C-alpha cells in the first residue's frame, strides 16, 4: 500500500480520527485496483474496513473531499460511489 506524498506533506499533522481511518482504508482499496483507476467502495464496506459508524464515515468522506485528498463520483442506490486517491496537487 502506498501513501501519497501530498498526504504526508500537507495533512499528516492535522488529519486524525475517522478521516484518517477512512483514508487508510481507501489507500488499501486504491492499491488493489491500481494507482490511476477509480474504485467502488460502499458505506457498508467502509464500516467493515474501519469499524466506524455510517455517520462518521460520511463526515470523513466530506472532509477528505474538501481537503482534495480524494475524488468522489456520487452514485445513488446500491452500486456505491466511485473514488480515486489524489496523488498530487489538483489543477
ZAMARGU-4260 file (C-alpha; in steps of 0.2 Angstrom, whole numbers, plus 5000, padded with zeros to 4 digits):
<rodrens>
0) 5000/5000/5000 | 5006/5017/4996 | 5003/5033/5005 | 5003/5049/4993 | 5016/5062/4997
5) 5003/5075/4996 | 4995/5067/5012 | 5012/5066/5021 | 5017/5084/5017 | 5001/5093/5020
10) 4989/5083/5030 | 4998/5070/5041 | 4999/5083/5056 | 4981/5088/5056 | 4971/5073/5049
15) 4966/5061/5063 | 4951/5050/5069 | 4938/5044/5057 | 4945/5054/5042 | 4962/5046/5045
20) 4955/5028/5046 | 4944/5030/5031 | 4959/5037/5021 | 4970/5022/5025 | 4956/5010/5020
25) 4954/5020/5004 | 4973/5019/5001 | 4971/5000/5003 | 4957/4999/4990 | 4967/5010/4978
30) 4982/4999/4979 | 4971/4984/4974 | 4964/4992/4958 | 4980/5002/4953 | 4985/5019/4956
35) 4976/5028/4941 | 4959/5018/4942 | 4943/5023/4951 | 4936/5010/4963 | 4919/5007/4971
40) 4918/5007/4990 | 4901/5006/4998 | 4897/5013/5015 | 4894/4996/5022 | 4911/4990/5016
45) 4919/5005/5024 | 4910/5001/5040 | 4918/4984/5040 | 4935/4990/5035 | 4936/5004/5048
50) 4924/4999/5062 | 4916/5016/5061 | 4898/5021/5061 | 4890/5026/5044 | 4888/5044/5050
55) 4907/5046/5055 | 4911/5039/5038 | 4900/5051/5029 | 4908/5065/5038 | 4925/5059/5035
60) 4922/5057/5016 | 4916/5075/5016 | 4932/5081/5025 | 4943/5071/5013 | 4934/5078/4998
65) 4936/5096/5004 | 4954/5093/5008 | 4956/5087/4990 | 4963/5071/4995 | 4950/5061/4986
70) 4939/5062/4970 | 4922/5056/4973 | 4909/5052/4960 | 4892/5050/4968 | 4880/5037/4963
75) 4864/5034/4971 | 4857/5016/4975 | 4866/5000/4980 | 4880/5002/4967 | 4890/5014/4978
80) 4901/5029/4974 | 4917/5028/4965 | 4933/5036/4972 | 4951/5039/4967 | 4965/5045/4979
85) 4973/5061/4973 | 4992/5058/4972 | 4997/5076/4969 | 4990/5094/4968 | 4974/5096/4958
90) 4975/5109/4945
</rodrens>
